[in-house]
Amino acid sequence: SVTARWSADGNPGGTEYFTENTDTGADSGWTTALEWHDTSTGPDSTYSYQVKARNADGLETLGVSLGTVETGFFGDGFETGNTDAWSSIVP
């Protein structure tokens, strides 16, 4: 899984955000949170994300890229480093 995070960037409290994995089509739905935990991802893949904002009047911004992330082969959270934490690898 991947957690996408962004800042309010000057938006007032109550602003809602909509984040999308542009590769799987999964999205956060409209939320006031400044992060989204995307469980649509799999191991050994690359995903791109974008976020847009909506104010109290319902006006939306265009999507802004949050960047691209590459997941590791095992998908266990250790593949990007911290290999000392592995106790075993089971094929």
KELODREN-353275 format. One record per residue: x, y, z of N, C-alpha, C, O, CB in turn. Coordinates in Angstrom, 1 decimal, m for minus. Atoms other than C-alpha are relative to their C-alpha. Glycine has a CB too. Layout:
ATOM     nxx     nyy     nzz    caxx    cayy    cazz     cxx     cyy     czz     oxx     oyy     ozz    cbxx    cbyy    cbzz
ATOM       X       Y       Z       X       Y       Z       X       Y       Z       X       Y       Z       X       Y       Z
...
This chain:
ATOM     nxx     nyy     nzz    caxx    cayy    cazz     cxx     cyy     czz     oxx     oyy     ozz    cbxx    cbyy    cbzz
ATOM     0.8    m1.2     0.0     0.0     0.0     0.0     0.9     1.2     0.0     2.1     1.2     0.3    m1.0     0.0     1.2
ATOM    m0.7    m1.2     0.1     1.0     3.6    m0.4    m0.8     1.1     0.7    m2.0     1.1     0.6     0.2     0.5    m1.5
ATOM     0.7    m1.2    m0.6     0.2     6.7     1.7     0.4     1.2    m0.7     1.6     1.6    m0.7     0.4     0.1     1.5
ATOM    m0.3    m1.3     0.7    m0.1     9.9    m0.3    m0.3     1.1     1.0    m1.3     1.1     1.7    m0.9     0.2    m1.3
ATOM     0.2    m1.2    m0.9     0.3    13.2     1.7     0.2     1.3    m0.8     1.0     1.3    m1.7     1.0    m0.1     1.2
ATOM    m0.1    m1.3     0.6     0.0    16.8     0.8    m0.3     1.1     1.1    m0.7     0.7     2.2    m1.0     0.2    m1.2
ATOM     0.2    m1.1    m0.9    m0.2    20.2     2.5    m1.2     0.8    m0.4    m1.7     0.8    m1.5     1.2     0.9     0.2
ATOM     1.2    m0.9     0.3    m3.2    22.6     2.8     0.4     1.1    m0.9    m0.4     1.7    m1.6    m0.6     0.5     1.3
ATOM    m0.5    m1.0     0.9    m1.0    25.1     1.0    m0.8     1.3     0.0    m1.1     1.9    m1.0     0.1    m0.5    m1.4
ATOM     0.7    m1.3    m0.2    m2.9    28.1     2.4    m1.5    m0.1    m0.1    m2.2     0.8     0.1     0.4     0.9    m1.0
ATOM     1.5     0.2     0.1    m6.4    26.6     1.9    m0.6     0.1     1.4     0.1    m0.4     2.4    m0.3    m1.4    m0.6
ATOM     0.6    m0.1    m1.3    m8.8    27.4     4.8    m0.5    m1.3     0.5    m0.7    m2.3    m0.2    m1.1     1.0    m0.1
ATOM     0.5     1.2    m0.6   m10.0    24.8     7.2    m1.4    m0.3    m0.6    m2.1     0.6    m1.0    m0.2     0.2     1.6
ATOM     1.3     0.4     0.7   m13.0    22.9     5.8     0.2    m0.3    m1.5    m0.7    m0.9    m2.1    m1.0     1.0     0.2
ATOM    m0.2     0.3     1.4   m11.4    22.6     2.4     0.0    m1.5    m0.2     0.6    m2.2     0.7     1.3     0.6    m0.5
ATOM     0.0     1.5     0.3   m12.0    19.1     0.9     1.0    m0.3    m1.1     1.3     0.5    m2.0    m1.4    m0.5    m0.3
ATOM    m1.0     0.4     1.0    m9.4    17.2    m1.1    m0.5    m1.4    m0.6    m1.1    m2.2     0.0     1.4    m0.2     0.7
ATOM     0.3     1.2     0.7    m9.8    14.4    m3.7     1.3    m0.5    m0.6     1.9     0.2    m1.5    m1.1     0.2    m1.1
ATOM    m1.3     0.6     0.4    m6.7    12.2    m4.3    m0.3    m1.2    m0.9    m1.2    m2.0    m0.5     0.9    m0.3     1.2
ATOM     0.3     1.2     1.0    m6.5     9.7    m7.2     1.4    m0.6    m0.3     2.4     0.0    m0.6    m0.7     0.5    m1.2
ATOM    m1.1     0.8     0.6    m4.1     7.0    m8.1    m0.3    m0.1    m1.5    m1.3    m0.8    m1.9     0.1    m1.5     0.7
ATOM     0.3    m0.2     1.4    m4.0     7.8   m11.8     0.2    m1.3    m0.8    m0.1    m1.4    m2.0     0.7     1.1    m0.6
ATOM    m0.3     1.3     0.7    m2.8     4.2   m12.7    m1.1    m1.0     0.3    m1.5    m1.8    m0.6     1.3    m0.5     0.4
ATOM     1.1     0.9    m0.3    m5.5     2.2   m10.9    m1.4     0.6     0.0    m2.4    m0.2    m0.1     0.3    m0.6     1.4
ATOM     1.3    m0.7     0.0    m8.3     4.8   m10.8    m0.6     0.0     1.4    m1.6     0.6     1.6    m0.9    m0.8    m0.9
ATOM     0.4    m0.1    m1.4    m8.6     4.3    m7.0     0.0     1.5     0.5     0.9     2.2     0.1     0.8    m0.9     0.9
ATOM     0.0    m1.4    m0.5    m9.5     7.5    m5.1    m0.4     0.1     1.4    m0.9    m0.9     2.0    m0.9     0.9    m0.8
ATOM     0.3    m0.2    m1.4    m9.9     8.9    m1.6    m1.5     0.4     0.2    m1.9     0.3     1.4     0.9     1.0     0.5
ATOM     1.2    m0.7    m0.2   m13.3    10.4    m2.2     0.3     1.4     0.6     1.4     1.7     0.9    m1.0    m0.8     1.0
ATOM    m0.2    m1.3    m0.6   m13.8    14.0    m0.9     0.2    m0.1     1.5    m0.6    m0.7     2.2    m1.1     0.9    m0.3
ATOM    m0.4     0.1    m1.4   m12.1    14.4     2.5     0.7     1.2     0.4     1.3     1.9    m0.4     0.8    m1.3     0.3
ATOM    m0.8    m1.1    m0.5   m10.7    17.1     4.7     1.4    m0.4     0.5     2.2     0.4     0.9    m0.8     0.7     1.2
ATOM    m1.3     0.6    m0.4    m7.7    14.8     5.6     1.0     0.5    m1.0     0.8     0.7    m2.1    m0.1    m1.5     0.1
ATOM    m1.1    m0.4     0.8    m4.3    15.7     4.3     0.9    m1.2    m0.4     2.1    m1.0    m0.7     0.9     1.1     0.7
ATOM    m0.7     1.2     0.5    m3.3    12.1     3.5    m1.1    m1.0    m0.3    m2.2    m1.0     0.1     0.9    m0.5     1.1
ATOM     0.8     1.1     0.4    m4.8     9.0     2.0     0.8    m1.2    m0.1     1.9    m1.3    m0.8    m0.7     0.3    m1.4
ATOM    m0.7     1.3     0.1    m3.8     5.4     2.4    m0.6    m0.8    m1.1    m1.8    m1.3    m1.0    m0.1    m0.8     1.4
ATOM     0.5     0.7     1.2    m4.2     3.7    m1.0     0.4    m1.5     0.1     1.5    m1.9     0.1     0.6     0.6    m1.2
ATOM    m0.2     1.5    m0.1    m4.7    m0.1    m0.7    m0.2    m0.7    m1.3    m0.2    m1.9    m1.4    m0.9    m0.5     1.1
ATOM     0.2     0.6     1.3    m5.2    m0.6    m4.4     1.3    m0.4    m0.7     1.3    m0.9    m1.8    m0.7     1.0    m0.9
ATOM    m1.4     0.2     0.6    m1.4    m1.0    m5.0     0.4    m1.4     0.2    m0.1    m2.1     1.0     1.0     1.0     0.6
ATOM    m0.6     1.3    m0.1     0.6    m4.1    m5.5     1.5     0.1     0.0     2.0     1.1    m0.2    m0.5    m1.0    m1.1
ATOM    m1.4    m0.1     0.0     4.2    m5.1    m5.3     0.6     0.2    m1.4     0.0    m0.1    m2.4     0.6    m1.3     0.6
ATOM    m0.8    m0.1     1.2     6.8    m4.3    m7.9    m0.7     0.8    m1.1    m0.7     0.4    m2.3     0.4    m1.4    m0.6
ATOM     0.7    m0.8     0.9     4.8    m1.6    m9.6     0.3     1.5     0.2     0.8     1.9     1.2    m1.5    m0.2     0.1
ATOM    m0.2    m1.5    m0.1     4.9     2.2   m10.3    m1.4     0.6    m0.1    m2.2     0.3    m0.9     0.9     0.5    m1.1
ATOM     1.3    m0.7    m0.1     2.0     4.5    m9.4     0.2     1.5     0.0     1.1     2.0     0.6    m0.8    m0.5     1.2
ATOM    m0.1    m1.5     0.0     1.3     8.2   m10.0    m1.3     0.5     0.7    m2.4    m0.1     0.7     0.1     0.6    m1.4
ATOM     1.1    m0.6    m0.8    m1.0    10.4    m7.8    m0.2     1.4    m0.3     0.8     2.2    m0.7     0.3    m0.2     1.5
ATOM     0.4    m1.4     0.1    m2.8    13.7    m8.1    m1.0     0.3     1.0    m1.8    m0.6     1.5    m0.5     0.3    m1.4
ATOM     1.0    m0.5    m1.0    m4.9    15.8    m5.7    m0.6     1.3    m0.5     0.1     2.0    m1.2     0.7     0.2     1.4
ATOM     0.7    m1.2     0.3    m7.4    18.5    m6.2    m0.8     0.5     1.2    m1.1    m0.4     2.1    m0.9    m0.1    m1.2
ATOM     0.7    m0.6    m1.2    m9.2    20.8    m3.7    m1.4     0.5    m0.4    m1.6     0.9    m1.6     0.9     1.1     0.6
ATOM     1.3    m0.5     0.2   m12.8    21.9    m3.3    m0.3     0.9     1.2    m0.2     0.5     2.3    m1.1    m1.1    m0.2
ATOM     0.3    m0.9    m1.1   m13.8    25.0    m1.3    m1.5    m0.1     0.4    m2.3    m0.9    m0.1     0.3     1.4    m0.4
ATOM     1.4     0.1    m0.6   m17.1    25.6     0.7    m1.0     0.3    m1.1    m2.2    m0.1    m0.9    m0.1     1.0     1.1
ATOM     0.9    m0.3     1.1   m18.7    27.0    m2.5    m0.1    m1.1    m1.1    m0.9    m0.9    m2.0     0.4     1.3    m0.6
ATOM     0.1     1.1     0.9   m18.1    23.7    m4.3     0.9     0.2    m1.2     0.9    m0.5    m2.2    m1.3    m0.2    m0.5
ATOM    m0.9    m0.2     1.1   m15.4    25.2    m6.6     1.2    m0.8     0.1     1.8    m0.9     1.2     0.4     1.5    m0.1
ATOM    m1.1     1.0    m0.1   m12.7    22.7    m7.5     1.2     0.6    m0.8     1.1     1.3    m1.8    m0.4    m1.3    m0.7
ATOM    m1.2    m0.3     0.7    m9.1    23.2    m8.5     0.3    m1.1    m1.1    m0.4    m2.1    m1.0     1.2     0.2     1.0
ATOM    m0.5     1.1     0.9    m7.4    21.3   m11.3     0.8    m0.9     0.8     1.4    m0.6     1.9     0.8     0.6    m1.2
ATOM    m0.9     0.9    m0.7    m5.5    18.2   m10.3     1.4     0.4     0.0     1.9     0.9    m1.1    m0.2    m1.4    m0.6
ATOM    m1.4    m0.3    m0.1    m2.0    18.7    m9.1     0.8    m1.3     0.3     0.4    m2.0     1.1     0.3     1.1     1.1
ATOM    m0.8     1.3    m0.2     0.6    15.9    m9.4     0.7     0.0     1.4     1.2     0.9     1.9     1.1    m0.1    m1.1
ATOM    m0.7     0.2    m1.2     1.8    14.5    m6.1     1.3    m0.8    m0.3     2.1    m1.0     0.6    m0.8    m0.8     1.0
ATOM    m1.2     0.7     0.4     4.5    12.5    m8.0    m0.3    m1.5    m0.2    m1.4    m1.9    m0.3     1.0     0.1     1.1
ATOM     0.1     1.4     0.4     5.2     8.9    m8.7     0.8    m0.8     1.1     1.8    m0.3     1.6     0.6    m0.3    m1.4
ATOM    m0.7     0.9    m1.0     6.2     6.0    m6.3     0.1    m1.4    m0.6    m0.8    m1.8    m1.4    m0.9     0.0     1.3
ATOM    m0.2     1.4     0.4     7.6     2.6    m7.0     0.0    m0.9     1.2     0.7    m0.7     2.1     1.4    m0.1    m0.8
ATOM     0.0     1.0    m1.1     6.7    m0.3    m4.8     1.0    m1.1    m0.2     1.4    m1.3    m1.3    m1.4    m0.6     0.2
ATOM    m1.1     1.0     0.1     9.2    m3.0    m4.0    m0.6    m1.3    m0.4    m1.8    m1.5    m0.5     0.7    m0.1     1.3
ATOM     0.4     1.3     0.5     9.0    m6.6    m5.1    m0.8    m0.8     1.0    m1.8    m1.4     0.7     1.2    m0.8    m0.4
ATOM     0.7     0.9    m1.0     7.9    m8.2    m1.8    m1.2     0.7     0.5    m2.1     0.0     1.0     1.0    m0.2     1.1
ATOM     1.2    m0.7    m0.5     5.3    m5.5    m0.9    m0.2    m0.1     1.5    m1.3     0.1     2.0    m1.1    m0.6    m0.6
ATOM     0.1     0.1    m1.4     6.1    m5.9     2.8     0.5     1.2     0.8     0.6     1.2     2.0     0.8    m1.2     0.5
ATOM    m0.4    m1.2    m0.6     7.4    m2.4     3.5     1.5     0.0     0.3     2.0     1.1     0.7    m0.7     0.2     1.3
ATOM    m1.4     0.0    m0.2    11.0    m3.5     3.9     0.9     0.2    m1.2     2.1     0.5    m1.1     0.4    m1.3     0.7
ATOM    m0.8     0.1     1.2    12.1    m3.5     0.3     0.6     1.3    m0.3     1.6     1.3    m1.1    m0.9    m0.4    m1.1
ATOM    m0.6    m1.3     0.3    12.9     0.2     0.3     1.2     0.3     0.9     1.8     1.4     0.9    m1.0     1.1     0.1
ATOM    m1.1    m0.1    m0.9    15.6    m0.3     2.9    m0.4    m0.8     1.3    m1.3    m1.6     1.2     0.2     1.5     0.4
ATOM     0.3     0.7    m1.3    15.6    m1.5     6.5     0.1    m1.5    m0.1    m0.7    m2.2     0.5    m1.3     0.4     0.5
ATOM    m0.1     1.4     0.1    16.7    m5.0     5.4     0.4    m0.7     1.3     0.3    m1.9     1.4     0.9    m0.3    m1.2
ATOM    m0.4     0.5    m1.3    18.1    m5.5     8.9    m1.2    m0.5     0.8    m1.1    m1.4     1.6     0.8     1.0     0.8
ATOM     1.2     0.4    m0.7    14.5    m5.9    10.1    m0.6    m1.3    m0.5    m1.5    m1.9     0.1    m1.0     1.1    m0.1
ATOM     0.5     1.3     0.6    13.9    m9.0     7.9     0.5    m1.2     0.9     1.6    m1.2     1.3     0.5    m0.2    m1.4
ATOM    m0.4     1.2    m0.7    13.8   m12.2     9.9     0.2    m1.2    m0.9     1.0    m2.1    m0.6    m1.0    m0.3     1.2
ATOM    m0.2     1.1     1.0    13.4   m14.5     6.9    m0.7     0.4    m1.2    m1.5     1.4    m1.2    m0.6    m1.3     0.6
ATOM     0.7    m0.2     1.3    12.3   m14.5     3.3    m0.5    m1.4    m0.4     0.3    m2.3    m0.6     1.0     0.6    m1.1
ATOM     0.7     1.3     0.4     9.8   m17.2     2.3    m0.4     0.1    m1.4    m1.2     1.0    m1.7    m1.1    m0.4     1.0
ATOM     0.4    m0.1     1.3     9.4   m17.8    m1.4    m1.5    m0.4    m0.2    m2.0    m0.4    m1.3     0.9    m0.9    m0.9
